[in-house]
């Protein structure tokens, strides 16, 4: 398999993924990374062994664009990216795939469509979209099936995954609860997707109800065979936790390892670029968008 050249698009408020995702491929320069505006990132990068723990054997981030060139230049210095470009379109023809590493879903279509129309695979950061209309706009721009990959990286967080023994011990799952800090539109996806990915027998989505505002929100989701209760707590401290309730018992799972969740999702994107048929089903992504949209204030 040939090593891929990747472009990264950043950056949105409160989201440091252009730094972390690029470093997972390229490694990083500690002298520049220490000034990353998200201290947690140099913190968990320092616990890894580079290049052993990198994905550098699969791909390299070669190009970066941000709305502010100075920000792009700092990301490039921190994550060893060779080219800072002045427009998104400058990447076309130089990269094999793109990481749209921003969580401002309202800008995703505008930024993704030029690459989709050029036939370039795009990893669209969570949430893919928060309205069906914006999601459909991006699907329509695809030049081939499975050109878009989008997920919450927590889908691949091993500490949130039920083992076979745990599934056996709790029985058929009838209810789930999830909690996370910050706001529904950008962080609700992190507690929804690890649930949906693990409940193939949940059945058809029947109803979504919500109370509260964008930051402190409670959302009730009713599928044919399972019920879900999801809450975002704004600035109120809350662990990122998912509880599964089955016919024989229950179990709680708590998120703890950002680096490996990101690494696993990025490795899966490269796998999908090489093997598009292994992508997350579009219907599942659209179900998540539907719940996010119906759960908004």
Buried (B, 14 or more C-beta within 10 A) or exposed (E): EEEBBBBBBBBBEEBBBBBBBBBBBBBBBEEBBEEBEEEEBBEBBEEBEBEEBBBBEBBBBBBBBBEEEEBBBBBBBBBBBEBBBEEBEBBBEEBBBBBBBBBBBEBBBEBBBBBBEBEBBBBBBBBBBBBBEBBBBBBEBBEEEBBBBBBBBBBBBEEBEBEEEBBEBBEEBBEBBBBBBBBBBBBBBBBBBBBBBBBEEBEEBEEBEBEBEBBBBBBBBBBEEBBBBBBBBBEEEBEBBBBBBBEEEBBEBEBEBBBBBBBBBBBBBBBBBEEBEEBBEBEBBBBBBBBBBBBBE
